[in-house]
């Protein structure tokens, strides 16, 4: 059974948890957005660069 407390002493802690969760969601969104924007460059530098390097060796 769930216990519901209406004690005002918990309000600052709950507010901090809400703020922390919003901050965490915003940071995660920025990281995923940055990864999505730079994925093409990473693909070109790492995978295509390896293929070109392999062709130069042969």
Order of alpha helices (4+ residues) and beta strands (2+ residues): alpha-alpha
